[in-house]
Amino acid sequence: KPLVSLLLFLLLHDKVAECLINRSRQQPQPRQHRPETRRSSSTTPPHDFSNEAAALFGNVRIPAALFAGAAAGSAFALPLMEAADGSLRIGLVKRLYAVLMMGALSSEVVAVVVSTLAVTALGTQSKALKQQQQQENVATTSLHDFLAQHYDLEWLTTRLHFFSGVILFSVAIGLRAWISIACPIISRAALGIVLSSTMLCLSFWRQLDETVSMEHVMSLPWRYTHALWTRARTSGMFATSLIMSVATAIYILANIPHVYHYLLLRT
């Protein structure tokens, strides 16, 4: 029931944002009497891509909400308390599963929140952005240029966290199937199915992203880090979140030997 309510709320929010964008476009503009002259292509007003950008963020937000709900329900499915005869492999996989699921949940929540805020901003600031474009005489000829000029960090964050959350979720599900299914043949087959489907998703992501943006998909984390660092230099909250993320990653990597030796002593 909470997941259905969340989906209904997101769909209603999309409709409200779309209505706000259409209403801002339909507001009558005062007529100005000017002498009849030929309009050149340089004075043509730029196209407003706010509606298309809102739809693009909405396309990512709903699947991200579904994966966030699934990850929240599966994050603590494997308890870390091992039995007396627990093996080292099962102990390591359980801990890795917990970290992957929490990472997937956090990534999808970030994608949902950022895309929701972006849709809200597009619905309330579309007219202001259009006036700013006309004053600066900046002609956006494509949706890619519009996002790069006004919502670069938001779009990078939504894309990277959504796809990374899906990858982390798929790998965690494969590991859970590997240690939960008693039959070794079926468990390895389930792990192979999950890994092959994840690789197929990565292949489509790489091909389509390189076709649309003409950039390698592996450059997305670097572009995201650079854009986040640029924003963190002028915003204290962004700097705090960046520092906390780096500190958490260092803490996890530094304690891997400790977890390994602890499990080795128990077995």
C-alpha positions in Angstrom: 0.0 0.0 0.0 2.7 2.6 0.8 4.4 1.8 -2.6 1.1 2.3 -4.5 0.5 5.5 -2.6 4.0 6.7 -3.6 3.4 5.9 -7.2 0.1 7.7 -7.3 1.7 10.8 -5.6 4.5 10.8 -8.2 2.0 10.6 -11.1 -0.1 13.4 -9.6 3.0 15.5 -9.1 3.9 15.1 -12.8 0.5 16.2 -14.0 0.6 19.3 -11.7 4.1 20.2 -13.0 3.0 19.8 -16.6 -0.1 22.0 -16.0 2.1 24.7 -14.5 4.4 24.6 -17.5 1.6 24.8 -20.0 -0.1 27.6 -18.0 3.1 29.7 -18.0 3.3 29.2 -21.8 -0.3 30.2 -22.4 -0.1 33.5 -20.6 -0.7 36.4 -23.0 2.2 38.6 -23.8 1.7 42.4 -24.3 1.8 43.4 -28.0 4.4 45.9 -29.0 3.9 47.9 -32.2 7.1 47.8 -34.2 7.8 48.7 -37.8 7.5 45.7 -40.1 11.0 44.4 -40.8 12.3 41.1 -42.0 13.1 38.8 -39.1 16.5 37.2 -39.3 17.2 33.8 -37.9 19.4 35.4 -35.2 16.4 37.2 -33.6 14.2 34.1 -33.4 13.3 33.5 -29.8 14.8 30.3 -28.4 12.6 27.2 -27.9 11.7 26.4 -24.3 12.5 22.8 -23.5 11.1 22.9 -19.9 8.2 20.5 -20.7 10.5 18.0 -22.4 13.0 18.2 -19.5 10.3 17.6 -16.9 9.1 14.6 -18.8 12.7 13.3 -19.0 13.2 13.6 -15.2 9.8 12.0 -14.7 10.8 9.0 -16.8 13.6 8.3 -14.4 11.8 9.1 -11.1 9.1 6.4 -11.2 11.4 3.4 -11.9 13.8 4.8 -9.2 10.9 4.9 -6.7 10.1 1.2 -7.5 13.8 0.1 -7.0 14.0 2.2 -3.8 10.9 0.4 -2.4 12.3 -3.0 -3.4 15.8 -2.2 -1.9 14.2 -1.0 1.4 12.4 -4.2 1.8 15.4 -6.4 1.0 18.2 -4.5 2.8 17.9 -6.5 6.0 16.8 -9.8 4.5 20.0 -11.5 5.4 20.8 -11.2 9.2 24.5 -10.9 10.0 24.4 -13.2 13.0 26.0 -16.4 11.8 25.4 -19.8 13.2 28.1 -21.7 14.9 29.0 -23.6 11.7 28.9 -20.5 9.4 31.6 -20.4 6.7 33.8 -17.5 5.8 32.2 -17.2 2.4 28.7 -16.9 3.7 29.8 -14.3 6.3 31.6 -12.2 3.6 28.7 -12.4 1.2 26.2 -11.4 3.9 28.2 -8.2 4.7 28.7 -7.4 1.1 25.0 -7.9 0.4 24.1 -5.4 3.2 26.5 -2.8 1.9 25.3 -3.2 -1.7 21.6 -3.0 -0.7 22.1 0.1 1.4 24.1 1.7 -1.5 21.3 0.8 -3.9 18.6 2.2 -1.6 20.6 5.5 -1.0 21.3 5.9 -4.8 17.6 5.4 -5.7 16.4 7.8 -3.0 18.8 10.4 -4.3 17.5 9.9 -7.8 13.9 10.2 -6.7 14.5 13.4 -4.6 16.7 15.2 -7.2 14.3 14.4 -10.1 11.3 15.5 -8.1 12.9 18.8 -7.2 14.0 19.3 -10.8 10.5 18.7 -12.0 9.1 21.2 -9.5 11.7 23.8 -10.5 10.9 23.3 -14.2 7.2 23.8 -13.5 7.7 27.0 -11.5 10.7 28.6 -13.2 10.1 27.9 -16.9 8.9 31.4 -17.7 11.9 32.9 -15.8 14.3 30.7 -17.6 12.8 31.7 -21.0 13.1 35.4 -20.2 16.7 34.9 -19.1 17.5 33.2 -22.3 16.0 36.0 -24.3 17.9 38.6 -22.4 21.2 36.8 -22.7 20.4 35.9 -26.4 21.3 32.2 -25.7 19.6 30.0 -28.2 19.2 26.4 -27.0 18.8 24.2 -30.1 18.4 20.9 -28.3 17.2 19.4 -25.0 20.8 18.3 -24.3 22.0 21.9 -24.5 19.1 23.1 -22.2 20.0 20.5 -19.5 23.7 21.3 -19.8 23.1 25.1 -19.3 20.5 25.0 -16.5 20.3 21.5 -14.9 23.7 19.9 -15.5 24.4 18.6 -12.0 20.8 17.6 -11.4 20.6 15.5 -14.6 24.0 14.0 -14.0 23.0 13.1 -10.4 19.7 11.6 -11.5 21.2 9.4 -14.2 24.3 8.2 -12.3 22.5 7.4 -9.1 19.6 5.6 -10.9 21.9 3.4 -12.9 24.4 2.7 -10.1 21.5 1.8 -7.8 20.1 -0.6 -10.4 23.5 -2.2 -10.7 24.1 -2.5 -7.0 20.6 -3.9 -6.5 21.1 -6.6 -9.2 24.5 -7.7 -7.9 23.1 -7.9 -4.4 20.1 -10.0 -5.5 22.5 -12.4 -7.3 24.7 -12.8 -4.2 21.6 -13.5 -2.1 20.4 -16.2 -4.5 23.9 -17.7 -4.6 24.0 -18.3 -0.8 20.2 -18.8 -0.1 19.4 -21.5 -2.6 20.4 -24.9 -1.2 21.0 -26.6 -4.6 24.5 -25.5 -5.9 23.5 -25.9 -9.5 20.4 -23.7 -9.2 22.2 -21.1 -7.1 25.0 -20.7 -9.7 22.4 -20.6 -12.4 20.5 -17.8 -10.6 23.7 -15.9 -10.1 24.5 -16.2 -13.8 21.1 -15.0 -14.9 21.3 -11.9 -12.7 24.9 -11.1 -13.9 24.0 -11.6 -17.5 21.0 -9.4 -17.3 23.0 -6.7 -15.5 25.7 -6.8 -18.2 23.0 -6.5 -20.9 21.6 -3.4 -19.2 25.1 -1.9 -19.0 25.6 -2.6 -22.7 22.4 -0.8 -23.7 23.3 2.1 -21.3 26.7 2.5 -22.9 25.5 2.3 -26.5 22.5 4.7 -26.1 24.4 7.2 -23.9 27.3 7.4 -26.4 24.9 7.8 -29.3 22.9 10.6 -27.7 25.6 12.6 -25.8 28.5 11.5 -28.0 30.5 10.8 -24.8 31.8 7.6 -23.2 29.7 6.3 -20.4 32.7 5.8 -18.2 33.2 9.6 -18.2 29.9 10.1 -16.4 31.3 9.5 -12.8 34.1 11.9 -13.6 31.7 14.6 -14.9 29.5 14.1 -11.9 32.4 14.4 -9.5 33.7 17.5 -11.2 30.3 19.2 -11.3 29.7 18.3 -7.6 33.1 19.6 -6.6 32.4 22.9 -8.5 29.0 23.2 -6.7 30.6 22.3 -3.3 33.1 25.2 -3.6 30.2 27.7 -3.4 27.8 25.8 -1.2 28.5 24.6 2.3 25.8 21.8 2.3 27.2 20.3 -0.9 30.7 20.4 0.6 29.4 18.6 3.7 27.7 15.9 1.7 30.8 15.4 -0.4 33.1 15.1 2.7 30.7 12.6 4.3 30.6 10.5 1.2 34.4 10.4 0.9 34.8 9.6 4.6 32.3 6.8 4.4 34.1 5.2 1.4 37.4 5.4 3.2 36.0 3.9 6.4 34.5 0.9 4.5 37.8 0.3 2.6 39.9 0.7 5.7 37.9 -1.9 7.7 37.8 -4.7 5.2 40.8 -6.4 6.7 39.3 -6.2 10.1 36.1 -7.8 9.0 38.0 -10.5 7.2 40.1 -11.4 10.2 37.1 -11.4 12.5 35.3 -13.9 10.3 38.4 -16.0 9.9 38.7 -16.3 13.7 35.0 -17.3 14.0 35.4 -20.1 11.5 
